[in-house]
Amino acid sequence: MAIPMQSAQALIEKIQSLPTDQIAEVEDFVDFLRERIRCRKTATSSKNILDFPVDDLGPWPEGLSLSREDMYGDDGR
């Protein structure tokens, strides 16, 4: 996004009129904004990718039953 040269020059003049320690703060803020933009671009470009870890533990044991009664018994609860 390009800004008009007059606006850029006005911004430069405003920054140059600040004390040295505040110029450093402006620079830090600009770095923060650029990093935030970079992170947002990365997040939106990889938003559709689900990269979950996958562990292959082999096949299910023969005769495995996952019914509640087989796992916990049927004691009326």
Secondary structure, DSSP 4 states (H G I P E B T S, - for coil): ----HHHHHHHHHHHHTS-HHHHHHHHHHHHHHHHHHHHHHHHHHTTT----------SPPTT----HHHHH--S--
